[in-house]
Amino acid sequence: MTAAIRASTPVAGSRIVGVGAYRPARVVPNAELVDLIDSSDEWIRRRSGIASRRFGAPEETVVSMAVAASLKALAQAGVPAESVDMVVLATMSHLRHSPAAAPEIAHLMGARSAGAIDVSAACAGFCHALALADTLIRSGTSRNVVVVGSEKMSDIVDPRDRGTAFLFGDGAGAVLVGPAAEAGIGPVVWGADGEHKDAIAHSASWLDLRDGTTPWPTLRMKGPMVYRWAVGTVPEAGRQAVAAAGIGLADLAAYIPHQANLRIVEATASALELPPHVAIARDVVETANTSAASIPLAMDRMLAQGEVDSGGLALLVGFGAGLTHAAMVVTLP
């Protein structure tokens, strides 16, 4: 008779128990960028709502920023690093394909016995990673999971590209996810549209760089197409996530979408027809688009500035290159 395999003991739910952020010291206003893209501060603000962003110094890397944000999340939760079972990093700007960045992050933060993986889903990466953390905990496989989005977009954006140079910034945001008696992270609603993979993509592959005379590949974006896709996809995914969580829009305290640009944030909030009391994240104005880091950075700012209270419900929606999207409702730490 074949022996039965013992399964992990599932738990009722998971929730975010701590949040942390790291923003590089250097603030870059629009005025520093306009000459290279033949533009103006007024044009950038009108087109994107962005007034400034942070650019990391050479020593501020995807890894170092992730470590700093993760340690802040652990400190807020009062959980020691050695109690972390898994570290999940969401990033699109780590410049080494191998090894993944997450094992080094786990080591440097003191979680030396934790599992560690990178998730590549671009600007939707944080929500994908958060859904994985929820599943790991509810299945009983892990008890404490660090989810961190860290990006140094200044490394992969061409400062002379008029379509992207002003949109992106650097930073990291992290949360600690732990077990809960009832669900603090709702079901994820996610999807992808690979037919339009070139809508947001690097200008060339690394093979092109190796085998030809192609310049350093940088991020390119078909702005109008991405805008149309986002304002159509994000509200529908948000409505589905709210329904899957068994609540209504009126139960929300906050709407925290990926901070792509202010026009998309405002357009999707309007399409969702959110009640007036729902706070809307607008971190993009001062931080620009930080890809996978944007949602936890915005969450941290809203909580720190008292825009929302601990225990409130927030709708998170990530969307970006791939094209990928993911949405869920969470209880704020």
TIDREN-545586 format. One line per field, with one value per residue: residue number from 1; x, y, z negated of N, C-alpha, C in turn. Coordinates in steps of 0.02 Angstrom, whole numbers, plus 50000, padded with zeros to 5 digits. Example, Ala and Ser with C-alpha at 12.3 -4.5 7.8 and 13.67 -1.06 7.14 Angstrom:
# residues 2
seq = (1	2);
n_xx = (50660	50642);
n_yy = (49716	49888);
n_zz = (49610	49646);
ca_xx = (50615	50684);
ca_yy = (49775	49947);
ca_zz = (49610	49643);
c_xx = (50660	50645);
c_yy = (49835	50002);
c_zz = (49610	49606);
//
This chain:
# residues 333
seq = (1	2	3	4	5	6	7	8	9	10	11	12	13	14	15	16	17	18	19	20	21	22	23	24	25	26	27	28	29	30	31	32	33	34	35	36	37	38	39	40	41	42	43	44	45	46	47	48	49	50	51	52	53	54	55	56	57	58	59	60	61	62	63	64	65	66	67	68	69	70	71	72	73	74	75	76	77	78	79	80	81	82	83	84	85	86	87	88	89	90	91	92	93	94	95	96	97	98	99	100	101	102	103	104	105	106	107	108	109	110	111	112	113	114	115	116	117	118	119	120	121	122	123	124	125	126	127	128	129	130	131	132	133	134	135	136	137	138	139	140	141	142	143	144	145	146	147	148	149	150	151	152	153	154	155	156	157	158	159	160	161	162	163	164	165	166	167	168	169	170	171	172	173	174	175	176	177	178	179	180	181	182	183	184	185	186	187	188	189	190	191	192	193	194	195	196	197	198	199	200	201	202	203	204	205	206	207	208	209	210	211	212	213	214	215	216	217	218	219	220	221	222	223	224	225	226	227	228	229	230	231	232	233	234	235	236	237	238	239	240	241	242	243	244	245	246	247	248	249	250	251	252	253	254	255	256	257	258	259	260	261	262	263	264	265	266	267	268	269	270	271	272	273	274	275	276	277	278	279	280	281	282	283	284	285	286	287	288	289	290	291	292	293	294	295	296	297	298	299	300	301	302	303	304	305	306	307	308	309	310	311	312	313	314	315	316	317	318	319	320	321	322	323	324	325	326	327	328	329	330	331	332	333);
n_xx = (50042	50030	50108	50025	50039	50073	49983	50005	49942	49802	49760	49639	49645	49741	49835	49893	50018	50113	50195	50316	50427	50544	50623	50729	50854	50875	50782	50700	50647	50531	50594	50727	50728	50676	50750	50817	50714	50649	50542	50425	50394	50259	50199	50229	50163	50029	50010	50036	50020	50127	50246	50370	50503	50597	50768	50882	51044	51209	51239	51116	51017	50910	50912	50965	50871	50756	50787	50793	50659	50591	50640	50585	50448	50446	50486	50377	50279	50329	50399	50533	50670	50720	50609	50544	50475	50470	50525	50465	50500	50449	50492	50550	50666	50785	50949	51018	50995	51022	51096	50927	50861	50798	50850	50971	50919	50843	50949	51023	50931	50920	50844	50888	50857	50748	50640	50656	50607	50597	50472	50409	50312	50302	50228	50116	50166	50176	50046	50026	50127	50080	49963	50017	50082	49973	49913	50016	50017	49883	49877	49955	50088	50181	50216	50254	50273	50370	50330	50391	50407	50522	50610	50725	50702	50766	50877	50837	50769	50769	50838	50816	50703	50553	50430	50438	50534	50499	50408	50445	50512	50617	50618	50560	50439	50366	50278	50232	50159	50048	49971	49792	49638	49527	49493	49604	49650	49579	49507	49607	49593	49646	49738	49798	49858	49936	49942	49966	50096	50199	50164	50213	50376	50549	50669	50749	50816	50926	51004	51007	51087	51205	51243	51242	51245	51163	51105	51107	50970	50815	50667	50514	50358	50191	50101	49961	49889	49911	49849	49713	49691	49713	49614	49503	49521	49559	49450	49352	49417	49435	49301	49265	49352	49308	49179	49214	49271	49161	49103	49044	49068	49047	49095	49229	49378	49485	49561	49688	49773	49897	50021	50025	50007	49937	49823	49772	49746	49645	49548	49513	49465	49353	49278	49250	49157	49168	49117	49108	49180	49288	49459	49583	49732	49867	50003	50086	50107	50216	50308	50311	50300	50335	50332	50326	50341	50251	50120	50136	50215	50126	50025	50094	50118	49987	49940	50034	50012	49885	49776	49699	49636	49706	49649	49548	49468	49547	49554	49662	49745	49847	49935	50010	50157	50156	50028	49982	49874	49812	49705	49642	49554	49608	49636	49693	49851);
n_yy = (49940	50109	50242	50381	50552	50684	50832	51012	51109	51202	51379	51502	51628	51768	51920	52089	52144	52237	52380	52457	52583	52643	52784	52857	52983	53087	53209	53238	53363	53409	53505	53468	53375	53421	53481	53379	53312	53404	53481	53541	53593	53622	53551	53417	53405	53426	53318	53204	53229	53225	53296	53279	53160	53023	52985	52854	52849	52786	52687	52653	52527	52405	52297	52351	52451	52373	52296	52395	52443	52326	52294	52400	52368	52248	52297	52380	52284	52213	52094	51982	51967	51838	51759	51757	51667	51667	51767	51873	51953	52083	52147	52239	52294	52245	52212	52094	51937	51817	51776	51773	51919	51912	51810	51870	51985	51928	51873	51988	52057	51979	51864	51725	51591	51586	51550	51617	51714	51792	51889	51920	52029	52155	52314	52264	52177	52182	52156	52028	51960	51979	51905	51777	51767	51769	51646	51556	51571	51542	51409	51351	51332	51434	51555	51688	51808	51910	52034	52125	52267	52331	52452	52519	52620	52717	52659	52590	52669	52779	52936	53026	52992	53046	52991	52915	52962	53057	52994	52897	52837	52799	52679	52587	52477	52385	52247	52152	51996	51899	51761	51754	51759	51778	51819	51940	51976	51981	51874	51857	51941	51917	51933	51923	51994	51943	51965	52096	52121	52205	52331	52391	52382	52328	52406	52321	52152	52062	51977	52043	52148	52083	52018	52110	52282	52351	52481	52503	52419	52498	52548	52559	52633	52624	52748	52804	52686	52607	52685	52678	52541	52525	52608	52540	52409	52413	52469	52368	52252	52295	52307	52172	52117	52177	52122	51986	51986	51996	52116	52288	52435	52543	52499	52516	52598	52652	52678	52609	52612	52552	52673	52738	52854	53016	53045	52919	52864	52952	52937	52800	52793	52874	52799	52688	52739	52778	52801	52963	52961	52876	52868	52916	52858	52961	52964	52968	53098	53155	53053	52988	52857	52708	52577	52410	52448	52546	52532	52483	52592	52699	52656	52658	52797	52849	52794	52846	52983	52995	52984	52872	52748	52624	52458	52487	52451	52423	52441	52366	52382	52322	52351	52329	52306	52172	52117	52141	52117	52134	52121	52153	52156	52223	52221	52359	52381);
n_zz = (50000	50045	49962	49887	49931	49824	49812	49807	49669	49691	49669	49614	49674	49742	49710	49735	49630	49606	49678	49783	49852	49972	50032	50148	50111	50202	50278	50428	50522	50654	50731	50744	50843	50963	51068	51139	51200	51274	51217	51091	50921	50902	51008	50974	50850	50892	50977	50899	50762	50677	50568	50511	50479	50404	50422	50410	50333	50386	50290	50243	50271	50354	50267	50143	50112	50100	49988	49887	49886	49852	49725	49653	49663	49591	49465	49433	49419	49314	49324	49326	49443	49458	49445	49564	49697	49835	49971	50091	50234	50339	50492	50636	50674	50628	50670	50692	50757	50699	50546	50477	50394	50270	50178	50133	50074	49969	49894	49857	49781	49672	49673	49685	49699	49777	49917	50084	50220	50383	50465	50624	50688	50729	50711	50650	50562	50418	50369	50421	50350	50220	50223	50236	50113	50025	50060	50024	49885	49845	49883	49791	49812	49790	49661	49634	49755	49855	49968	50098	50202	50310	50398	50514	50622	50692	50744	50856	50944	51081	51073	51174	51240	51287	51259	51143	51049	50950	50872	50776	50617	50474	50338	50191	50119	49986	49910	49766	49757	49664	49570	49539	49446	49522	49694	49757	49875	50027	50158	50305	50460	50616	50772	50943	51096	51216	51352	51374	51336	51374	51341	51226	51207	51214	51322	51394	51396	51282	51357	51479	51442	51410	51529	51631	51683	51603	51496	51314	51248	51213	51123	51211	51260	51320	51303	51321	51354	51241	51144	51186	51170	51031	50969	51007	50958	50820	50736	50753	50705	50575	50529	50536	50441	50323	50316	50307	50181	50104	50065	50078	50181	50097	49978	49981	49924	49989	50149	50235	50365	50485	50509	50644	50727	50689	50764	50802	50676	50629	50731	50723	50593	50605	50697	50620	50536	50400	50229	50145	50023	50039	50034	50151	50220	50260	50276	50384	50428	50360	50361	50481	50606	50538	50576	50524	50393	50364	50306	50168	50123	50137	50050	49927	49915	49908	49788	49697	49706	49658	49742	49757	49643	49535	49554	49643	49802	49957	50133	50242	50396	50517	50670	50831	50934	51050	51109	50940	50798	50630	50490	50325	50167	50013	49835	49750	49666);
ca_xx = (50000	50069	50099	49992	50079	50040	49977	50010	49879	49782	49735	49579	49658	49803	49825	49953	50028	50162	50212	50374	50444	50610	50625	50796	50859	50877	50719	50712	50588	50524	50640	50790	50720	50642	50794	50834	50656	50620	50476	50418	50361	50187	50178	50233	50108	49965	50005	50043	50008	50188	50285	50439	50515	50661	50816	50931	51116	51238	51237	51046	51000	50849	50922	50972	50807	50709	50806	50773	50586	50569	50656	50535	50386	50456	50486	50309	50241	50359	50419	50605	50685	50731	50544	50516	50478	50476	50531	50444	50517	50421	50534	50565	50725	50846	50987	51049	50946	51040	51040	50872	50880	50765	50893	51016	50879	50829	51011	51043	50883	50926	50799	50936	50830	50686	50639	50659	50596	50577	50412	50415	50248	50307	50192	50066	50203	50163	49983	50038	50166	50038	49918	50057	50093	49909	49905	50066	49998	49821	49890	49995	50157	50221	50181	50271	50298	50385	50317	50422	50415	50581	50626	50769	50681	50813	50927	50811	50732	50811	50821	50800	50641	50499	50371	50445	50585	50471	50356	50467	50556	50646	50597	50539	50388	50361	50230	50237	50094	50047	49907	49738	49580	49482	49529	49622	49668	49526	49526	49638	49566	49703	49735	49852	49843	50001	49939	49991	50157	50245	50138	50263	50428	50615	50681	50784	50832	50998	51037	51022	51144	51265	51261	51240	51268	51106	51121	51079	50896	50779	50594	50474	50287	50142	50061	49888	49861	49913	49797	49648	49687	49708	49550	49452	49534	49565	49386	49318	49453	49420	49233	49265	49387	49263	49126	49243	49282	49096	49087	49023	49112	49036	49133	49300	49406	49537	49575	49761	49794	49965	50028	50052	50007	49877	49765	49744	49718	49582	49499	49488	49425	49289	49241	49226	49103	49181	49084	49151	49222	49344	49521	49616	49804	49895	50075	50120	50124	50282	50352	50307	50283	50388	50317	50303	50346	50207	50063	50155	50237	50065	49993	50132	50107	49918	49935	50077	49983	49819	49723	49659	49650	49720	49588	49504	49474	49575	49556	49726	49744	49909	49928	50069	50186	50138	50000	49959	49838	49791	49668	49614	49538	49646	49629	49754	49882);
ca_yy = (50000	50170	50288	50444	50613	50732	50900	51068	51126	51268	51427	51534	51686	51805	51992	52130	52163	52291	52410	52500	52614	52676	52832	52886	53051	53137	53229	53262	53398	53406	53552	53435	53327	53448	53498	53319	53287	53461	53486	53591	53571	53626	53496	53355	53404	53419	53252	53149	53248	53215	53356	53260	53090	53010	52944	52824	52856	52722	52637	52636	52477	52366	52256	52391	52484	52322	52278	52449	52444	52264	52300	52445	52330	52202	52336	52401	52225	52185	52025	51979	51942	51766	51725	51760	51603	51676	51835	51876	52018	52102	52198	52233	52333	52212	52206	52029	51884	51763	51747	51818	51967	51897	51776	51919	52028	51889	51867	52053	52079	51934	51807	51682	51525	51595	51543	51683	51712	51852	51886	51966	52047	52227	52358	52223	52127	52181	52121	51957	51934	51978	51848	51718	51766	51748	51574	51520	51571	51505	51338	51327	51322	51487	51594	51759	51818	51979	52050	52190	52291	52375	52469	52574	52629	52762	52618	52558	52718	52825	53005	53066	52967	53092	52953	52881	52989	53096	52955	52846	52853	52743	52671	52519	52471	52315	52229	52086	51962	51846	51726	51790	51718	51786	51845	52010	51984	51949	51836	51896	51940	51934	51913	51947	52001	51937	51987	52164	52121	52258	52397	52415	52332	52353	52422	52265	52098	52058	51945	52096	52187	52041	51995	52163	52348	52382	52515	52477	52417	52538	52539	52599	52624	52653	52782	52806	52619	52585	52723	52649	52475	52532	52636	52489	52349	52423	52473	52303	52209	52320	52287	52100	52103	52197	52071	51924	51993	51995	52182	52336	52493	52587	52472	52533	52660	52679	52650	52616	52580	52566	52744	52744	52927	53042	53040	52852	52858	52989	52909	52736	52807	52900	52744	52644	52775	52770	52849	53020	52949	52833	52904	52893	52867	53004	52967	52978	53168	53169	52994	52964	52786	52665	52509	52363	52478	52603	52520	52487	52660	52740	52632	52684	52869	52862	52778	52891	53050	52993	52986	52814	52720	52552	52418	52502	52409	52457	52405	52372	52359	52331	52339	52352	52270	52101	52162	52103	52154	52095	52163	52122	52198	52205	52259	52398	52365);
ca_zz = (50000	50050	49905	49903	49920	49779	49840	49759	49636	49714	49621	49639	49717	49732	49714	49732	49560	49603	49743	49781	49915	49980	50087	50153	50086	50255	50308	50496	50549	50727	50762	50758	50899	51021	51125	51178	51237	51307	51186	51039	50860	50912	51052	50936	50801	50926	51007	50851	50693	50638	50554	50494	50467	50371	50457	50365	50343	50407	50237	50229	50321	50343	50206	50082	50097	50077	49919	49842	49880	49819	49653	49624	49657	49534	49403	49418	49398	49254	49340	49342	49510	49458	49446	49631	49732	49907	49997	50161	50263	50404	50524	50707	50688	50605	50731	50699	50765	50653	50510	50459	50342	50206	50129	50103	50030	49909	49856	49829	49730	49615	49680	49719	49711	49815	49989	50116	50293	50419	50507	50680	50718	50740	50665	50615	50524	50346	50356	50433	50294	50161	50230	50221	50040	49995	50071	49983	49815	49835	49892	49734	49833	49759	49609	49644	49823	49875	50038	50110	50269	50310	50468	50533	50691	50725	50778	50916	50984	51120	51053	51233	51270	51268	51238	51078	51005	50895	50838	50729	50562	50438	50268	50170	50068	49963	49858	49736	49757	49614	49564	49506	49431	49579	49753	49763	49946	50065	50218	50358	50528	50657	50842	50986	51167	51249	51421	51376	51295	51395	51321	51178	51217	51228	51392	51426	51349	51265	51413	51528	51416	51413	51596	51680	51662	51569	51434	51252	51251	51164	51124	51258	51246	51365	51253	51332	51351	51171	51109	51202	51138	50958	50946	51018	50919	50748	50701	50754	50658	50508	50511	50525	50378	50269	50313	50283	50110	50069	50038	50128	50187	50039	49921	49988	49896	50033	50215	50244	50428	50508	50523	50712	50731	50654	50808	50797	50609	50625	50777	50698	50534	50629	50728	50567	50501	50328	50185	50127	49965	50055	50048	50212	50217	50312	50263	50448	50439	50332	50366	50550	50615	50513	50597	50473	50326	50356	50262	50098	50107	50128	49988	49870	49910	49886	49716	49659	49707	49629	49792	49742	49577	49528	49551	49699	49861	50015	50196	50276	50465	50553	50742	50866	50991	51056	51059	50883	50746	50571	50443	50266	50110	49954	49774	49739	49601);
c_xx = (50044	50055	50067	50039	50040	50041	49988	49942	49858	49758	49678	49593	49727	49787	49892	49960	50080	50178	50273	50392	50515	50607	50695	50797	50852	50808	50734	50649	50587	50576	50707	50787	50702	50688	50808	50776	50618	50548	50475	50385	50285	50161	50177	50176	50041	49956	50002	50024	50070	50225	50358	50442	50580	50704	50868	51002	51145	51233	51166	51021	50933	50855	50924	50908	50756	50724	50782	50698	50561	50583	50607	50468	50390	50453	50416	50267	50268	50380	50493	50616	50693	50666	50512	50528	50490	50482	50514	50456	50482	50465	50538	50631	50789	50886	51024	50994	50960	51099	50984	50895	50853	50810	50942	50980	50864	50891	51027	50994	50883	50879	50836	50911	50766	50695	50637	50653	50581	50514	50418	50346	50243	50266	50135	50099	50187	50099	49989	50076	50124	49988	49955	50067	50030	49899	49954	50044	49934	49830	49928	50068	50205	50180	50193	50304	50309	50371	50344	50424	50472	50601	50676	50758	50729	50868	50902	50770	50782	50793	50805	50736	50582	50438	50376	50489	50556	50424	50381	50513	50578	50618	50577	50486	50378	50304	50250	50167	50098	49978	49856	49679	49527	49519	49541	49648	49616	49551	49556	49600	49622	49696	49793	49828	49909	50001	49970	50054	50204	50221	50184	50319	50495	50625	50715	50796	50907	51037	51054	51083	51209	51290	51264	51268	51212	51129	51088	51003	50864	50704	50561	50401	50244	50088	49986	49855	49858	49859	49728	49638	49676	49639	49492	49459	49530	49498	49350	49351	49439	49350	49230	49298	49344	49207	49153	49256	49218	49077	49060	49072	49106	49074	49207	49317	49455	49539	49649	49780	49868	49969	50061	50060	49941	49815	49732	49713	49650	49528	49470	49446	49356	49246	49214	49167	49109	49142	49132	49199	49284	49405	49555	49690	49828	49970	50115	50142	50195	50332	50357	50290	50343	50373	50294	50306	50290	50149	50084	50182	50176	50028	50028	50119	50037	49910	49975	50047	49911	49762	49674	49680	49667	49654	49538	49517	49499	49572	49623	49718	49811	49899	49990	50092	50167	50085	49970	49919	49821	49759	49645	49597	49578	49624	49695	49784	49876);
c_yy = (50062	50216	50353	50503	50660	50801	50952	51081	51196	51313	51466	51591	51715	51879	52027	52155	52218	52316	52455	52527	52641	52720	52861	52960	53103	53149	53261	53297	53394	53450	53520	53391	53360	53462	53438	53293	53345	53472	53542	53561	53570	53569	53430	53350	53394	53348	53196	53165	53243	53281	53339	53185	53083	52967	52918	52841	52788	52668	52618	52592	52446	52326	52299	52426	52434	52302	52332	52451	52384	52268	52348	52409	52281	52239	52358	52343	52194	52112	52024	51947	51866	51726	51725	51694	51610	51750	51832	51947	52027	52158	52186	52267	52305	52192	52140	51976	51826	51785	51798	51863	51948	51860	51824	51965	51992	51885	51933	52077	52033	51875	51751	51611	51527	51573	51612	51676	51782	51839	51939	51977	52123	52266	52323	52174	52124	52144	52047	51926	51930	51920	51782	51711	51743	51673	51534	51516	51532	51430	51308	51316	51373	51523	51669	51767	51893	51985	52119	52205	52341	52388	52527	52586	52676	52723	52592	52605	52764	52897	53050	53043	53008	53055	52923	52918	53024	53054	52917	52872	52790	52739	52599	52524	52399	52307	52162	52057	51904	51814	51767	51743	51723	51823	51920	52026	51945	51911	51881	51887	51962	51908	51942	51949	52002	51958	52057	52172	52178	52327	52431	52363	52366	52360	52366	52211	52099	52022	51996	52136	52147	52029	52050	52228	52387	52419	52482	52477	52458	52529	52586	52584	52658	52685	52782	52737	52594	52621	52692	52582	52481	52557	52589	52430	52359	52428	52405	52254	52230	52300	52212	52082	52121	52145	52006	51926	51994	52061	52225	52394	52539	52563	52490	52597	52692	52642	52664	52579	52590	52639	52755	52817	52952	53038	52972	52841	52890	52958	52843	52745	52831	52844	52695	52673	52764	52821	52904	53006	52907	52875	52874	52908	52909	53015	52983	53050	53183	53112	52967	52889	52744	52591	52466	52393	52528	52592	52520	52556	52705	52721	52661	52759	52885	52849	52828	52961	53052	52998	52928	52787	52646	52515	52433	52455	52450	52412	52420	52346	52375	52315	52365	52304	52197	52085	52121	52148	52106	52143	52121	52175	52175	52247	52294	52383	52423);
c_zz = (50000	49992	49929	49888	49875	49811	49786	49729	49656	49657	49654	49688	49706	49734	49712	49660	49552	49672	49733	49849	49914	50043	50091	50134	50142	50285	50376	50521	50625	50762	50779	50821	50965	51081	51169	51219	51271	51282	51135	50978	50869	50955	51014	50886	50835	50952	50956	50780	50649	50630	50539	50487	50429	50418	50408	50384	50363	50353	50217	50285	50307	50278	50144	50063	50071	50005	49871	49832	49841	49744	49618	49614	49598	49468	49384	49392	49333	49263	49357	49410	49512	49457	49515	49667	49807	49923	50071	50186	50330	50433	50598	50725	50658	50666	50740	50704	50717	50611	50500	50402	50273	50157	50095	50055	49965	49864	49821	49776	49669	49616	49716	49731	49753	49887	50021	50191	50319	50460	50561	50710	50724	50688	50627	50566	50450	50331	50370	50374	50230	50163	50215	50146	50004	50001	50029	49910	49803	49843	49834	49751	49800	49708	49618	49712	49835	49950	50051	50184	50269	50382	50471	50607	50729	50761	50846	50961	51018	51101	51112	51268	51244	51241	51169	51027	50943	50851	50777	50675	50527	50367	50254	50117	50050	49914	49829	49732	49708	49609	49526	49496	49485	49635	49748	49832	49986	50125	50272	50423	50574	50728	50880	51058	51205	51322	51429	51333	51313	51375	51270	51180	51226	51304	51430	51373	51334	51320	51468	51506	51423	51484	51649	51654	51628	51507	51374	51256	51195	51174	51173	51245	51299	51321	51264	51327	51279	51131	51122	51169	51063	50936	50962	50972	50844	50713	50698	50706	50586	50485	50496	50458	50318	50261	50285	50208	50070	50038	50095	50130	50126	49978	49924	49951	49944	50099	50229	50308	50439	50530	50591	50731	50704	50698	50803	50728	50605	50671	50752	50635	50554	50658	50676	50529	50425	50288	50163	50069	49980	50073	50108	50209	50276	50299	50326	50458	50416	50343	50436	50550	50593	50525	50537	50403	50313	50307	50189	50077	50095	50065	49927	49860	49883	49811	49674	49654	49680	49679	49784	49674	49582	49520	49606	49758	49920	50076	50229	50347	50497	50627	50778	50920	50990	51108	51002	50835	50689	50521	50384	50214	50050	49895	49760	49670	49551);
//
